[in-house]
Amino acid sequence: MIGVVTTMGGIDLPALYRPVFAEQAPELDLRTPDEVTDPAEVAFVFTFRPPPEAFAGMVNLRAVFSAGAGTDAILACPSLPEGVPVHRVEDPDQALQMAGHAAFHVHWHHRNMARYVAQQARGEWSRVVSGLSPTHKRVGVLGFGHMGRAIAKGLMALGYPVAGYSRRALDPPEPGVRHFHGEGLDAFLDRTDILVNVLPLTDRTRGLIDAGFLRRLPEGAALIHMGRGGQVVESDLIGALDAGRLSGASLDVFETEPLPPDHPLWRHPGVLCTPHVASIPEPAFVVRAIRTRMLSLP
Ligand SMILES: NC(=O)c1ccc[n+]([C@@H]2O[C@H](COP(=O)([O-])OP(=O)(O)OC[C@H]3O[C@@H](n4cnc5c(N)ncnc54)[C@H](OP(=O)(O)O)[C@@H]3O)[C@@H](O)[C@H]2O)c1
């Protein structure tokens, strides 16, 4: 069975995955797009941000697999044939990676670690000794699915008061989490000192986190953005930071990725940037899941 793998914004997926496919799924012949002579032979595609013509001529395509947790860019691809299922692989390890990333950045903002990084550069010993208890910072997790739940559990284990928000009531509920839904967004934002965004990118979440949205957070709140770039209006975020309305931001995803070298976010003193690395699924887990699904097709 022939499959096509594309590159993924700075990650060489073919180099990363081909040895794993060869070892764990020898029935699946994974090729790069330029190695395919007849697109009609392609049974599956493994991709994250496919180029517009990625699926052209794939008239016998059976399935598409996302190399990440989101499928937004695949579903938006104009050449995706209608009716072909698009799968994402829910790697439990990936949710733990997200939880670790969130915990680091919550701690970074709560304990003002940027201050100590600056002090170290000056060789300065100066301590802030109040407000260290996690009970002083109310964390809000925006988007409460697979990733949101794992993040909330990790933060609760560290002692932070955690709330979550999604459109619908939680089923099942998450013990210990105060969950808001539907019309409860204002109440959720109003009690959130550190907002962790893990929303999927949809028509409703694109541009959602703009100046008006940020104003609904308490003065001095911090943003940890781990969802998708298109959700935060970056110029509004910079405006809120410059005005002191927000105390800081940790950004893992950006409107344009890779973030251009001259982008102001790279050098903003209140911002900590990471290059979309909050979590990366484990190749062995992903390949096993793809093999199981492809070999079970009738
Ligand atoms: N930075 C990274 O490395 C990285 C890695 C993995 C994932 N992510 C991001 O995390 C996202 C979430 O992943 P997941 O596995 O947790 O997805 P998921 O299990 O599908 O959960 C999505 C959550 O968002 C809520 N939601 C959807 N639309 C909403 C809206 N308009 N307003 C409020 N809540 C909304 C959903 O609940 P309702 O349907 O009830 O609203 C659900 O709670 C991914 O789509 C991706 O953008 C980033």
The ligand as a MOL file (V3000), in Angstrom:
LIG
                    3D

  0  0  0     0  0            999 V3000
M  V30 BEGIN CTAB
M  V30 COUNTS 48 52 0 0 0
M  V30 BEGIN ATOM
M  V30 1 N 1.3930 23.7350 20.1370 0
M  V30 2 C 1.4020 22.4370 19.9440 0
M  V30 3 O 2.4680 21.7990 19.8440 0
M  V30 4 C 0.1010 21.7180 19.8830 0
M  V30 5 C 0.1070 20.3220 19.9870 0
M  V30 6 C -1.1090 19.6600 20.0290 0
M  V30 7 C -2.3060 20.3620 19.9490 0
M  V30 8 N -2.2980 21.7200 19.8160 0 CHG=1
M  V30 9 C -3.5450 22.4830 19.6970 0
M  V30 10 O -4.4640 22.0520 20.6780 0
M  V30 11 C -5.7250 21.9340 20.0480 0
M  V30 12 C -6.6500 21.0730 20.8910 0
M  V30 13 O -6.2490 19.7150 20.8200 0
M  V30 14 P -7.1350 18.6020 21.5650 0
M  V30 15 O -6.5090 17.3000 21.2370 0
M  V30 16 O -7.3400 18.9590 22.9750 0 CHG=-1
M  V30 17 O -8.5320 18.7870 20.7820 0
M  V30 18 P -9.9540 18.2610 21.2350 0
M  V30 19 O -9.8220 17.0220 22.0800 0
M  V30 20 O -10.7930 18.1940 19.9970 0
M  V30 21 O -10.5300 19.4170 22.1780 0
M  V30 22 C -10.9080 20.6830 21.7040 0
M  V30 23 C -11.6250 21.4290 22.8400 0
M  V30 24 O -11.9260 22.7450 22.4010 0
M  V30 25 C -13.3110 23.0200 22.6400 0
M  V30 26 N -13.7770 23.9740 21.6320 0
M  V30 27 C -13.8390 23.8030 20.2900 0
M  V30 28 N -14.2870 24.9260 19.6880 0
M  V30 29 C -14.4980 25.8170 20.6910 0
M  V30 30 C -14.9600 27.1660 20.7310 0
M  V30 31 N -15.3180 27.8320 19.6140 0
M  V30 32 N -15.0480 27.7910 21.9200 0
M  V30 33 C -14.7110 27.1320 23.0650 0
M  V30 34 N -14.2770 25.8610 23.1030 0
M  V30 35 C -14.1670 25.2070 21.9270 0
M  V30 36 C -13.9820 21.6510 22.5700 0
M  V30 37 O -15.1740 21.5430 23.3030 0
M  V30 38 P -16.6050 21.9880 22.6950 0
M  V30 39 O -16.7110 21.2760 21.3660 0
M  V30 40 O -17.5910 21.5720 23.7300 0
M  V30 41 O -16.5110 23.4410 22.5570 0
M  V30 42 C -12.9330 20.7960 23.2760 0
M  V30 43 O -13.0690 20.9590 24.6680 0
M  V30 44 C -5.3920 21.4010 18.6610 0
M  V30 45 O -6.4420 21.5940 17.7470 0
M  V30 46 C -4.1950 22.2740 18.3400 0
M  V30 47 O -4.6770 23.5160 17.8650 0
M  V30 48 C -1.1120 22.4000 19.7860 0
M  V30 END ATOM
M  V30 BEGIN BOND
M  V30 1 1 1 2
M  V30 2 2 2 3
M  V30 3 1 2 4
M  V30 4 1 4 5
M  V30 5 2 4 48
M  V30 6 2 5 6
M  V30 7 1 6 7
M  V30 8 2 7 8
M  V30 9 1 8 9
M  V30 10 1 8 48
M  V30 11 1 9 10
M  V30 12 1 9 46
M  V30 13 1 10 11
M  V30 14 1 11 12
M  V30 15 1 11 44
M  V30 16 1 12 13
M  V30 17 1 13 14
M  V30 18 2 14 15
M  V30 19 1 14 16
M  V30 20 1 14 17
M  V30 21 1 17 18
M  V30 22 2 18 19
M  V30 23 1 18 20
M  V30 24 1 18 21
M  V30 25 1 21 22
M  V30 26 1 22 23
M  V30 27 1 23 24
M  V30 28 1 23 42
M  V30 29 1 24 25
M  V30 30 1 25 26
M  V30 31 1 25 36
M  V30 32 1 26 27
M  V30 33 1 26 35
M  V30 34 2 27 28
M  V30 35 1 28 29
M  V30 36 1 29 30
M  V30 37 2 29 35
M  V30 38 1 30 31
M  V30 39 2 30 32
M  V30 40 1 32 33
M  V30 41 2 33 34
M  V30 42 1 34 35
M  V30 43 1 36 37
M  V30 44 1 36 42
M  V30 45 1 37 38
M  V30 46 2 38 39
M  V30 47 1 38 40
M  V30 48 1 38 41
M  V30 49 1 42 43
M  V30 50 1 44 45
M  V30 51 1 44 46
M  V30 52 1 46 47
M  V30 END BOND
M  V30 END CTAB
M  END
